[in-house]
Amino acid sequence: MKDNELIPLIIQYVGGQDNIKKVWHCMTRLRFDLHDFSKIERDQIKELQGVVGEQLTNDQYQIVIGTHVQKVYAALTEELGLDEDKTSAEPAKKKGFFGAILDIVSGVFGPIVPAIAGAGMIKGILAGLIALDVLSNESDAVIILDLVASSVFYFLPFFLAASAAKIFKTNPYLALAVAGGFMYPSLLDAAKLGEVTQFSFMGLPVPVINYSATVIPIILSVWALSYINKYVDQYMPNVLRTVFTPTLTLFIAIPFALIATGPLGAYVGSLLASFIELLFNLSPILAGVVVGGIRPIAIVFGMHHAMTPIALQNFADNGFDMMMPMFLMTNMAIAGATFAVFFKSKSKKEKSVVLSAGVSALLGITEPALFGVLIKYKKAFIACTIASMAGATFFALLGVRIYGYILSSIVSLVAYVGPYFWFAIIGIVLSIGIGFAVTYFTLKSKEVNSH
């Protein structure tokens, strides 16, 4: 089904244009905030050609499209007559704390995933080429490639600021100015030298923190900015707004970010990262079982984005992360279980769909496999969860780590070239093998071919 045929049906089945409060997208899903979720015709949406799956969770309706979701989103916003996310003048239904946090995290990270995934892949390839002595660490080529790969992560607060400004409905250029306050050399240089622990501003302490590559501080600060800008603008006379609203907003917002929300966000981020580190220190087996066991169901409910800030915080604090290798094991487990369904299926059409979903999972896009295949077969989903736990536990026991953000796909194997390479190979074989074997021997052919 072509996009121009699919879009009107999606709008119709989510309750019509008037029922859409807001719509945005992540790597594979359209995400809707609706006025009345009871109007969704879920069975009709599931049957649409071009829709892999759907999910209603935490006051958010998700339609899984696949890797071409951005084109569908562009066509959808054009059909709705919008340039930006749609918002309503009516008061929004109050959401639970967890639902609100999930919306914010998915909304902020969704648009910037291509940048961090692309830069992460280059970083992984570069690490592999250096480990194989193809490139010298001191060569100009490495300097330039490292610039390409690392700049996105070093200046991550700017990317997050622009994305968060849309979520919090505030001026994106003021948000970038707040990120500039975090990234200004006088603060970063002081933090790197470690000779000064804090500055003083109007008698208040300004902690000296290196905010490069951090996540939570800028999100909290842009949230605060949205209120500061709104209230300043509300009480500013019309004749003075053009000049003095942004002046006063920045005068309040940047110091407030440096004194309050920035340090608070850094503390929260470090606390989350410390919790994961504690989990590993208590028991690698426990860490593997928890992270590996949670990951598949987290992807189903769209909650896997909540783990991204923790991984990025680990890179910022330690220079490495042990969770992302576990995410790779989950994706390989999903692929293994999906390939087992392929061999159980007798329908040529079904085999084509399942094979495509399995290959996508190998390449790091798991939604087609989860929603299009594994959700239909409980035994297969349980099998992929078991395999995910096994692979994650294997990695945790051996202390496998990665030194830069990279998409969890078979291609990212280049990032493990070095001391963990053979562990990575064994882990991939283990996860795919267990996912395949458990699914193949527990799922009956008649269960697959009865659908």
VOPAGU-2260 file (C-alpha; in pm, 1 decimal, decimal comma):
REM VOPAGU-2260
SITE   aa  ch    i         X         Y         Z
SITE  MET   A    0       0,0       0,0       0,0
SITE  LYS   A    1     137,6     340,8     -99,5
SITE  ASP   A    2     178,9     617,0     159,1
SITE  ASN   A    3     -93,7     831,4       1,3
SITE  GLU   A    4    -336,8     540,2      50,4
SITE  LEU   A    5    -211,8     441,7     397,7
SITE  ILE   A    6    -217,1     786,5     561,3
SITE  PRO   A    7    -593,5     863,0     525,8
SITE  LEU   A    8    -675,4     519,4     669,1
SITE  ILE   A    9    -443,6     569,1     967,3
SITE  ILE   A   10    -604,8     907,1    1039,0
SITE  GLN   A   11    -951,6     752,4    1006,7
SITE  TYR   A   12    -875,1     456,5    1233,1
SITE  VAL   A   13    -718,6     665,0    1511,9
SITE  GLY   A   14   -1045,4     857,1    1538,0
SITE  GLY   A   15   -1005,9    1121,8    1270,6
SITE  GLN   A   16    -799,6    1437,8    1247,5
SITE  ASP   A   17    -988,6    1609,2    1530,5
SITE  ASN   A   18    -893,6    1327,0    1766,9
SITE  ILE   A   19    -517,5    1375,5    1709,7
SITE  LYS   A   20    -364,2    1593,8    1976,9
SITE  LYS   A   21      -0,5    1536,9    1884,9
SITE  VAL   A   22     198,8    1302,5    1662,3
SITE  TRP   A   23     572,8    1235,8    1644,8
SITE  HIS   A   24     798,7     945,4    1552,3
SITE  CYS   A   25    1105,4     750,3    1661,2
SITE  MET   A   26    1315,8     514,0    1447,8
SITE  THR   A   27    1032,5     280,0    1351,6
SITE  ARG   A   28     706,8     403,8    1508,7
SITE  LEU   A   29     447,5     673,6    1472,7
SITE  ARG   A   30     352,0     789,2    1823,1
SITE  PHE   A   31      14,7     951,5    1887,7
SITE  ASP   A   32    -125,0    1150,0    2174,5
SITE  LEU   A   33    -503,4    1140,9    2126,4
SITE  HIS   A   34    -802,1    1309,4    2288,3
SITE  ASP   A   35   -1003,7     986,0    2309,9
SITE  PHE   A   36    -815,4     657,4    2290,3
SITE  SER   A   37   -1141,5     459,2    2283,1
SITE  LYS   A   38   -1197,9     577,0    1924,3
SITE  ILE   A   39    -898,0     379,6    1794,8
SITE  GLU   A   40    -997,5      93,3    1563,3
SITE  ARG   A   41    -704,3    -126,8    1655,4
SITE  ASP   A   42    -809,4    -434,9    1458,8
SITE  GLN   A   43    -845,6    -226,9    1143,4
SITE  ILE   A   44    -501,6     -71,9    1192,2
SITE  LYS   A   45    -341,9    -414,7    1241,3
SITE  GLU   A   46    -475,9    -524,0     903,1
SITE  LEU   A   47    -331,9    -228,3     711,8
SITE  GLN   A   48     -63,5    -322,1     461,3
SITE  GLY   A   49     244,4    -126,1     562,9
SITE  VAL   A   50     170,5    -146,9     936,8
SITE  VAL   A   51     389,4    -395,9    1123,8
SITE  GLY   A   52     211,9    -367,2    1458,3
SITE  GLU   A   53      51,8    -135,0    1710,7
SITE  GLN   A   54      63,0     -74,1    2084,9
SITE  LEU   A   55    -138,2     131,7    2333,2
SITE  THR   A   56      63,3     208,5    2644,3
SITE  ASN   A   57     105,3     487,6    2898,3
SITE  ASP   A   58    -145,1     722,1    2729,0
SITE  GLN   A   59      42,4     688,2    2401,1
SITE  TYR   A   60     -66,5     502,4    2088,4
SITE  GLN   A   61     215,2     361,4    1876,6
SITE  ILE   A   62     190,6     232,8    1519,2
SITE  VAL   A   63     496,3      36,7    1408,8
SITE  ILE   A   64     581,8     123,3    1048,4
SITE  GLY   A   65     946,9      23,5    1010,4
SITE  THR   A   66    1262,2     200,3     900,9
SITE  HIS   A   67    1079,0     421,1     647,6
SITE  VAL   A   68     868,9     577,9     925,3
SITE  GLN   A   69    1012,5     924,3     857,8
SITE  LYS   A   70     862,1     927,6     506,3
SITE  VAL   A   71     525,3     814,7     642,0
SITE  TYR   A   72     545,6    1079,3     914,9
SITE  ALA   A   73     621,6    1349,7     658,2
SITE  ALA   A   74     322,6    1239,0     448,2
SITE  LEU   A   75     104,2    1227,9     761,0
SITE  THR   A   76     191,2    1580,9     872,5
SITE  GLU   A   77     134,9    1703,9     515,9
SITE  GLU   A   78    -207,0    1537,5     510,0
SITE  LEU   A   79    -289,6    1697,8     845,1
SITE  GLY   A   80    -167,8    2034,3     716,0
SITE  LEU   A   81     106,3    2065,7     975,6
SITE  ASP   A   82     470,2    2169,0     966,4
SITE  GLU   A   83     537,1    2068,6    1326,7
SITE  ASP   A   84     388,0    1831,8    1579,5
SITE  LYS   A   85      18,4    1891,7    1614,1
SITE  THR   A   86    -100,6    2041,5    1942,4
SITE  SER   A   87    -444,2    2120,6    2067,9
SITE  ALA   A   88    -579,4    2430,7    2231,8
SITE  GLU   A   89    -778,5    2209,9    2464,8
SITE  PRO   A   90    -632,4    2116,3    2802,6
SITE  ALA   A   91    -432,0    1797,0    2779,5
SITE  LYS   A   92    -540,0    1492,9    2973,7
SITE  LYS   A   93    -316,4    1464,0    3278,3
SITE  LYS   A   94     -80,9    1171,5    3245,9
SITE  GLY   A   95      86,7     960,5    3507,6
SITE  PHE   A   96     445,9    1040,7    3598,4
SITE  PHE   A   97     585,4     737,1    3417,3
SITE  GLY   A   98     378,8     802,6    3105,4
SITE  ALA   A   99     492,6    1165,7    3095,8
SITE  ILE   A  100     859,8    1068,9    3136,9
SITE  LEU   A  101     827,7     808,2    2860,7
SITE  ASP   A  102     674,3    1066,2    2625,2
SITE  ILE   A  103     954,5    1311,7    2697,1
SITE  VAL   A  104    1238,1    1060,9    2653,3
SITE  SER   A  105    1095,4     909,7    2334,3
SITE  GLY   A  106    1009,0    1254,0    2197,9
SITE  VAL   A  107    1352,7    1399,9    2269,6
SITE  PHE   A  108    1560,9    1105,2    2148,2
SITE  GLY   A  109    1348,6     999,7    1849,4
SITE  PRO   A  110    1452,2    1283,5    1612,7
SITE  ILE   A  111    1823,5    1270,9    1701,5
SITE  VAL   A  112    1867,4     893,2    1679,8
SITE  PRO   A  113    1991,2     909,1    1316,6
SITE  ALA   A  114    2271,1    1146,3    1420,6
SITE  ILE   A  115    2388,0     945,2    1721,3
SITE  ALA   A  116    2342,4     609,1    1543,3
SITE  GLY   A  117    2539,5     726,9    1238,1
SITE  ALA   A  118    2816,0     881,8    1446,8
SITE  GLY   A  119    2824,0     574,6    1670,0
SITE  MET   A  120    2865,5     344,3    1371,9
SITE  ILE   A  121    3157,8     552,2    1241,3
SITE  LYS   A  122    3309,6     544,1    1591,0
SITE  GLY   A  123    3279,8     165,9    1600,5
SITE  ILE   A  124    3429,6     117,0    1255,2
SITE  LEU   A  125    3714,1     354,6    1344,1
SITE  ALA   A  126    3787,7     161,7    1663,8
SITE  GLY   A  127    3798,6    -160,2    1463,0
SITE  LEU   A  128    4034,5     -17,2    1200,0
SITE  ILE   A  129    4270,8     109,0    1470,9
SITE  ALA   A  130    4262,6    -225,8    1655,1
SITE  LEU   A  131    4346,3    -406,6    1328,9
SITE  ASP   A  132    4635,9    -163,6    1262,4
SITE  VAL   A  133    4474,4     -54,6     936,6
SITE  LEU   A  134    4497,6     304,7    1060,5
SITE  SER   A  135    4753,0     460,1    1292,7
SITE  ASN   A  136    4617,2     629,4    1604,1
SITE  GLU   A  137    4825,8     938,1    1527,3
SITE  SER   A  138    4733,3     969,4    1157,9
SITE  ASP   A  139    4546,7    1266,6    1016,2
SITE  ALA   A  140    4276,8    1031,6     887,5
SITE  VAL   A  141    4203,2     913,6    1241,3
SITE  ILE   A  142    4191,4    1272,5    1367,5
SITE  ILE   A  143    3932,4    1366,2    1103,8
SITE  LEU   A  144    3725,2    1048,1    1141,7
SITE  ASP   A  145    3727,8    1084,9    1519,4
SITE  LEU   A  146    3607,6    1442,6    1473,0
SITE  VAL   A  147    3321,6    1315,9    1256,3
SITE  ALA   A  148    3228,3    1042,7    1504,9
SITE  SER   A  149    3282,7    1220,1    1835,8
SITE  SER   A  150    3146,8    1567,4    1762,0
SITE  VAL   A  151    2784,5    1451,0    1788,9
SITE  PHE   A  152    2843,2    1306,6    2135,9
SITE  TYR   A  153    3065,9    1588,7    2260,9
SITE  PHE   A  154    2806,4    1848,1    2160,3
SITE  LEU   A  155    2510,6    1625,3    2250,2
SITE  PRO   A  156    2353,3    1896,3    2473,4
SITE  PHE   A  157    2294,2    2110,0    2160,9
SITE  PHE   A  158    2113,5    1827,4    1979,9
SITE  LEU   A  159    1905,5    1748,8    2287,2
SITE  ALA   A  160    1826,3    2117,4    2343,9
SITE  ALA   A  161    1681,8    2159,5    1993,5
SITE  SER   A  162    1479,5    1840,5    2025,3
SITE  ALA   A  163    1360,0    1914,0    2380,7
SITE  ALA   A  164    1249,7    2264,8    2277,5
SITE  LYS   A  165     988,5    2104,2    2049,8
SITE  ILE   A  166     865,9    1875,5    2325,1
SITE  PHE   A  167     838,1    2157,4    2580,7
SITE  LYS   A  168     707,7    2404,4    2320,0
SITE  THR   A  169     964,0    2675,4    2376,0
SITE  ASN   A  170    1197,9    2878,7    2155,6
SITE  PRO   A  171    1462,8    2640,4    2011,1
SITE  TYR   A  172    1724,9    2915,8    1982,8
SITE  LEU   A  173    1690,8    3007,2    2349,2
SITE  ALA   A  174    1724,0    2635,3    2426,6
SITE  LEU   A  175    2045,1    2623,1    2220,7
SITE  ALA   A  176    2169,7    2926,2    2413,2
SITE  VAL   A  177    2121,9    2733,5    2739,4
SITE  ALA   A  178    2320,4    2443,1    2591,2
SITE  GLY   A  179    2586,9    2698,1    2493,2
SITE  GLY   A  180    2608,1    2801,3    2858,8
SITE  PHE   A  181    2681,2    2440,1    2952,8
SITE  MET   A  182    2940,0    2402,4    2677,3
SITE  TYR   A  183    3122,0    2733,9    2710,3
SITE  PRO   A  184    3503,1    2683,0    2729,8
SITE  SER   A  185    3551,8    2870,0    3058,6
SITE  LEU   A  186    3327,9    2614,2    3233,9
SITE  LEU   A  187    3450,4    2306,8    3047,4
SITE  ASP   A  188    3818,7    2398,9    3080,8
SITE  ALA   A  189    3779,0    2455,9    3454,9
SITE  ALA   A  190    3604,4    2119,0    3487,9
SITE  LYS   A  191    3877,9    1938,9    3291,6
SITE  LEU   A  192    4161,3    2097,8    3491,7
SITE  GLY   A  193    3988,0    2013,7    3818,9
SITE  GLU   A  194    4151,0    2308,1    3999,0
SITE  VAL   A  195    3819,7    2485,1    4067,4
SITE  THR   A  196    3514,6    2305,6    4205,3
SITE  GLN   A  197    3270,8    2597,0    4184,7
SITE  PHE   A  198    3222,9    2956,9    4080,7
SITE  SER   A  199    3008,1    3211,2    4258,9
SITE  PHE   A  200    2724,2    3411,4    4102,8
SITE  MET   A  201    2534,4    3670,2    4311,0
SITE  GLY   A  202    2640,0    3482,5    4622,0
SITE  LEU   A  203    2515,8    3148,3    4488,3
SITE  PRO   A  204    2747,0    2852,5    4411,2
SITE  VAL   A  205    2784,6    2744,2    4047,8
SITE  PRO   A  206    2925,1    2386,5    4046,7
SITE  VAL   A  207    3196,9    2328,5    3788,3
SITE  ILE   A  208    3080,7    2026,5    3586,0
SITE  ASN   A  209    3179,9    1893,5    3244,0
SITE  TYR   A  210    2844,4    1879,7    3064,5
SITE  SER   A  211    2975,1    1748,9    2730,8
SITE  ALA   A  212    2797,3    1426,0    2628,0
SITE  THR   A  213    2549,2    1454,4    2916,7
SITE  VAL   A  214    2174,8    1403,7    2871,7
SITE  ILE   A  215    1955,7    1478,7    3172,0
SITE  PRO   A  216    2096,1    1825,7    3263,9
SITE  ILE   A  217    1996,4    1989,4    2935,2
SITE  ILE   A  218    1653,4    1820,2    2923,4
SITE  LEU   A  219    1573,1    1948,1    3274,1
SITE  SER   A  220    1710,6    2291,8    3187,3
SITE  VAL   A  221    1504,9    2329,1    2869,0
SITE  TRP   A  222    1197,6    2223,3    3067,0
SITE  ALA   A  223    1274,2    2502,6    3317,0
SITE  LEU   A  224    1339,7    2743,8    3029,2
SITE  SER   A  225     993,9    2677,7    2886,3
SITE  TYR   A  226     833,1    2806,5    3208,1
SITE  ILE   A  227    1074,4    3095,7    3254,2
SITE  ASN   A  228    1021,1    3219,2    2897,9
SITE  LYS   A  229     644,1    3183,3    2924,6
SITE  TYR   A  230     616,5    3380,4    3248,8
SITE  VAL   A  231     861,0    3651,7    3141,4
SITE  ASP   A  232     671,2    3696,9    2815,4
SITE  GLN   A  233     338,3    3699,5    2997,8
SITE  TYR   A  234     427,4    3999,8    3213,4
SITE  MET   A  235     644,4    4188,7    2964,1
SITE  PRO   A  236     474,7    4490,0    2794,9
SITE  ASN   A  237     413,9    4431,9    2423,3
SITE  VAL   A  238     643,6    4713,0    2314,9
SITE  LEU   A  239     938,6    4557,5    2504,0
SITE  ARG   A  240     887,2    4188,6    2423,5
SITE  THR   A  241    1104,8    4159,1    2113,5
SITE  VAL   A  242    1422,8    4266,9    2294,0
SITE  PHE   A  243    1365,0    4228,9    2665,2
SITE  THR   A  244    1180,8    3894,4    2681,1
SITE  PRO   A  245    1479,6    3695,1    2547,4
SITE  THR   A  246    1722,0    3916,4    2744,3
SITE  LEU   A  247    1553,2    3852,7    3077,2
SITE  THR   A  248    1482,0    3488,2    2990,7
SITE  LEU   A  249    1849,3    3412,9    2926,1
SITE  PHE   A  250    1960,8    3617,8    3227,6
SITE  ILE   A  251    1742,9    3393,3    3446,7
SITE  ALA   A  252    1750,7    3061,8    3260,0
SITE  ILE   A  253    2124,9    3009,1    3208,3
SITE  PRO   A  254    2231,2    3087,6    3567,5
SITE  PHE   A  255    1937,8    2878,1    3692,3
SITE  ALA   A  256    2054,3    2591,6    3470,2
SITE  LEU   A  257    2413,3    2622,0    3596,5
SITE  ILE   A  258    2309,4    2651,6    3961,5
SITE  ALA   A  259    2010,2    2416,5    3984,3
SITE  THR   A  260    1884,5    2200,0    3695,9
SITE  GLY   A  261    2228,3    2123,4    3547,3
SITE  PRO   A  262    2385,6    1991,0    3869,6
SITE  LEU   A  263    2057,6    1814,7    3958,5
SITE  GLY   A  264    2048,8    1645,4    3618,3
SITE  ALA   A  265    2414,8    1546,9    3645,2
SITE  TYR   A  266    2347,7    1399,1    3988,2
SITE  VAL   A  267    2040,1    1205,0    3869,5
SITE  GLY   A  268    2228,8    1076,4    3563,6
SITE  SER   A  269    2522,5     964,2    3776,0
SITE  LEU   A  270    2282,7     803,4    4024,6
SITE  LEU   A  271    2116,3     598,5    3748,6
SITE  ALA   A  272    2454,8     496,2    3610,6
SITE  SER   A  273    2573,9     408,5    3961,9
SITE  PHE   A  274    2267,9     186,6    4011,9
SITE  ILE   A  275    2356,3     -14,0    3700,7
SITE  GLU   A  276    2720,7     -30,5    3814,1
SITE  LEU   A  277    2605,2    -151,5    4156,0
SITE  LEU   A  278    2398,4    -419,6    3985,5
SITE  PHE   A  279    2709,0    -543,2    3803,2
SITE  ASN   A  280    2916,7    -530,3    4121,5
SITE  LEU   A  281    2657,2    -719,7    4325,2
SITE  SER   A  282    2626,2    -997,5    4070,4
SITE  PRO   A  283    2702,8   -1003,2    3697,2
SITE  ILE   A  284    2450,6   -1286,0    3668,5
SITE  LEU   A  285    2181,6   -1068,6    3826,1
SITE  ALA   A  286    2273,8    -779,2    3596,7
SITE  GLY   A  287    2252,9   -1002,4    3289,9
SITE  VAL   A  288    1920,7   -1155,0    3390,4
SITE  VAL   A  289    1764,4    -816,6    3474,2
SITE  VAL   A  290    1887,2    -618,2    3172,6
SITE  GLY   A  291    1853,6    -906,6    2926,5
SITE  GLY   A  292    1513,0   -1005,0    3060,0
SITE  ILE   A  293    1367,0    -655,1    3060,5
SITE  ARG   A  294    1492,9    -545,2    2719,1
SITE  PRO   A  295    1255,5    -740,0    2485,7
SITE  ILE   A  296     938,6    -634,3    2667,6
SITE  ALA   A  297    1073,9    -279,9    2699,8
SITE  ILE   A  298    1105,3    -261,3    2319,9
SITE  VAL   A  299     748,2    -386,7    2279,0
SITE  PHE   A  300     613,7    -109,5    2502,5
SITE  GLY   A  301     848,2     152,4    2356,8
SITE  MET   A  302    1026,1     194,3    2690,2
SITE  HIS   A  303    1372,3      99,8    2563,8
SITE  HIS   A  304    1450,4     468,5    2504,8
SITE  ALA   A  305    1455,9     511,0    2882,9
SITE  MET   A  306    1777,0     305,5    2890,8
SITE  THR   A  307    1958,8     528,3    2639,5
SITE  PRO   A  308    2035,4     815,0    2883,6
SITE  ILE   A  309    2192,5     565,0    3124,4
SITE  ALA   A  310    2421,7     424,8    2853,3
SITE  LEU   A  311    2520,6     775,6    2740,6
SITE  GLN   A  312    2586,9     874,4    3102,9
SITE  ASN   A  313    2815,5     572,5    3136,8
SITE  PHE   A  314    3013,2     688,3    2832,9
SITE  ALA   A  315    3036,9    1039,8    2980,3
SITE  ASP   A  316    3144,0     918,2    3327,7
SITE  ASN   A  317    3354,3     611,6    3251,7
SITE  GLY   A  318    3435,7     623,7    2881,5
SITE  PHE   A  319    3264,0     287,6    2831,2
SITE  ASP   A  320    2931,9     111,2    2882,5
SITE  MET   A  321    2836,6    -249,5    2962,4
SITE  MET   A  322    2464,1    -222,4    2886,8
SITE  MET   A  323    2482,8    -168,4    2510,1
SITE  PRO   A  324    2660,3    -502,1    2451,3
SITE  MET   A  325    2362,6    -660,3    2630,8
SITE  PHE   A  326    2126,8    -476,0    2395,4
SITE  LEU   A  327    2314,0    -643,1    2108,7
SITE  MET   A  328    2245,3    -981,7    2267,4
SITE  THR   A  329    1874,1    -901,1    2285,4
SITE  ASN   A  330    1858,7    -812,3    1917,3
SITE  MET   A  331    2044,4   -1129,3    1820,8
SITE  ALA   A  332    1808,3   -1335,8    2039,6
SITE  ILE   A  333    1508,9   -1177,2    1865,4
SITE  ALA   A  334    1665,1   -1259,2    1527,1
SITE  GLY   A  335    1729,1   -1620,3    1630,1
SITE  ALA   A  336    1371,3   -1677,2    1747,9
SITE  THR   A  337    1236,8   -1515,0    1431,4
SITE  PHE   A  338    1447,3   -1736,1    1203,5
SITE  ALA   A  339    1308,9   -2042,1    1385,4
SITE  VAL   A  340     955,4   -1928,9    1298,6
SITE  PHE   A  341    1073,2   -1895,7     937,2
SITE  PHE   A  342    1167,6   -2265,1     928,2
SITE  LYS   A  343     838,7   -2364,5    1092,9
SITE  SER   A  344     625,0   -2171,2     846,7
SITE  LYS   A  345     499,5   -2332,0     524,0
SITE  SER   A  346     340,7   -2028,3     361,2
SITE  LYS   A  347     565,1   -1856,5     105,9
SITE  LYS   A  348     413,7   -1518,8     187,1
SITE  GLU   A  349     460,3   -1572,2     561,5
SITE  LYS   A  350     817,4   -1696,5     514,2
SITE  SER   A  351     901,7   -1383,1     313,5
SITE  VAL   A  352     766,3   -1154,3     586,5
SITE  VAL   A  353     938,4   -1348,4     866,5
SITE  LEU   A  354    1273,7   -1364,7     685,7
SITE  SER   A  355    1267,7    -989,3     624,3
SITE  ALA   A  356    1186,7    -929,8     994,0
SITE  GLY   A  357    1471,6   -1157,7    1104,1
SITE  VAL   A  358    1725,2    -980,6     882,0
SITE  SER   A  359    1602,3    -642,5    1014,1
SITE  ALA   A  360    1660,6    -766,3    1370,3
SITE  LEU   A  361    2017,1    -864,3    1278,5
SITE  LEU   A  362    2064,5    -509,3    1151,8
SITE  GLY   A  363    1936,0    -361,3    1478,9
SITE  ILE   A  364    1570,5    -289,4    1388,6
SITE  THR   A  365    1367,8    -531,9    1598,5
SITE  GLU   A  366    1011,8    -397,2    1583,4
SITE  PRO   A  367     915,0    -586,1    1262,7
SITE  ALA   A  368    1025,3    -913,5    1425,1
SITE  LEU   A  369     863,2    -842,2    1760,9
SITE  PHE   A  370     532,2    -704,8    1637,7
SITE  GLY   A  371     506,6    -889,4    1308,8
SITE  VAL   A  372     620,6   -1231,7    1431,1
SITE  LEU   A  373     706,8   -1297,5    1795,6
SITE  ILE   A  374     409,0   -1128,6    1960,3
SITE  LYS   A  375     183,2   -1372,1    1773,0
SITE  TYR   A  376     362,4   -1670,0    1927,1
SITE  LYS   A  377     408,2   -1655,1    2304,7
SITE  LYS   A  378     654,7   -1944,4    2303,8
SITE  ALA   A  379     875,6   -1763,1    2053,4
SITE  PHE   A  380     868,4   -1442,8    2256,4
SITE  ILE   A  381     954,6   -1632,5    2576,0
SITE  ALA   A  382    1235,7   -1806,4    2386,7
SITE  CYS   A  383    1386,4   -1477,3    2270,3
SITE  THR   A  384    1367,4   -1344,4    2627,7
SITE  ILE   A  385    1549,5   -1654,8    2760,1
SITE  ALA   A  386    1815,6   -1616,5    2490,3
SITE  SER   A  387    1848,2   -1244,8    2566,4
SITE  MET   A  388    1908,2   -1321,1    2935,4
SITE  ALA   A  389    2160,9   -1591,8    2849,4
SITE  GLY   A  390    2359,5   -1370,2    2611,9
SITE  ALA   A  391    2346,5   -1069,7    2845,3
SITE  THR   A  392    2459,3   -1282,7    3141,5
SITE  PHE   A  393    2748,1   -1424,1    2935,5
SITE  PHE   A  394    2861,6   -1071,3    2849,7
SITE  ALA   A  395    2819,5    -950,2    3208,6
SITE  LEU   A  396    3026,4   -1236,9    3349,9
SITE  LEU   A  397    3310,5   -1162,2    3106,9
SITE  GLY   A  398    3287,1    -785,5    3155,0
SITE  VAL   A  399    3231,4    -711,1    2785,8
SITE  ARG   A  400    3212,2    -337,7    2729,4
SITE  ILE   A  401    3193,6     -91,6    2443,8
SITE  TYR   A  402    3362,7     247,8    2422,5
SITE  GLY   A  403    3114,8     444,5    2212,8
SITE  TYR   A  404    2745,7     452,8    2131,1
SITE  ILE   A  405    2664,4     228,0    1836,0
SITE  LEU   A  406    2349,5      71,2    1694,0
SITE  SER   A  407    2309,5    -281,1    1834,1
SITE  SER   A  408    2340,0    -474,3    1509,0
SITE  ILE   A  409    2553,0    -746,3    1355,5
SITE  VAL   A  410    2738,5    -471,2    1166,6
SITE  SER   A  411    2848,4    -315,5    1497,5
SITE  LEU   A  412    3071,1    -618,5    1555,0
SITE  VAL   A  413    3360,1    -405,4    1425,3
SITE  ALA   A  414    3337,3    -198,9    1744,0
SITE  TYR   A  415    3438,1    -507,2    1945,8
SITE  VAL   A  416    3761,3    -572,2    1756,3
SITE  GLY   A  417    4018,7    -605,8    2032,8
SITE  PRO   A  418    4009,5    -791,0    2366,0
SITE  TYR   A  419    3633,1    -855,5    2352,5
SITE  PHE   A  420    3602,8    -959,8    1987,6
SITE  TRP   A  421    3586,0   -1336,6    2036,6
SITE  PHE   A  422    3355,1   -1292,4    2334,7
SITE  ALA   A  423    3126,8   -1091,9    2107,8
SITE  ILE   A  424    3133,6   -1364,9    1841,5
SITE  ILE   A  425    3051,1   -1633,2    2099,3
SITE  GLY   A  426    2777,4   -1414,6    2253,0
SITE  ILE   A  427    2612,8   -1358,2    1914,2
SITE  VAL   A  428    2621,0   -1730,7    1831,9
SITE  LEU   A  429    2489,8   -1809,2    2180,9
SITE  SER   A  430    2198,1   -1564,0    2164,3
SITE  ILE   A  431    2094,6   -1654,0    1809,7
SITE  GLY   A  432    2139,2   -2024,6    1882,1
SITE  ILE   A  433    1937,7   -2033,7    2204,0
SITE  GLY   A  434    1664,6   -1812,2    2058,5
SITE  PHE   A  435    1644,5   -2037,7    1752,8
SITE  ALA   A  436    1664,0   -2371,2    1938,3
SITE  VAL   A  437    1413,0   -2292,5    2214,1
SITE  THR   A  438    1164,8   -2153,8    1961,4
SITE  TYR   A  439    1212,0   -2437,8    1714,2
SITE  PHE   A  440    1164,9   -2715,8    1970,4
SITE  THR   A  441     878,0   -2559,9    2167,9
SITE  LEU   A  442     671,8   -2401,3    1889,7
SITE  LYS   A  443     462,3   -2649,0    1692,7
SITE  SER   A  444     430,7   -2615,2    1317,5
SITE  LYS   A  445      51,9   -2620,6    1342,1
SITE  GLU   A  446      63,7   -2318,3    1574,1
SITE  VAL   A  447     253,7   -2121,9    1311,5
SITE  ASN   A  448      53,1   -2233,6    1011,3
SITE  SER   A  449    -284,6   -2188,2    1178,7
SITE  HIS   A  450    -243,5   -1808,9    1174,1
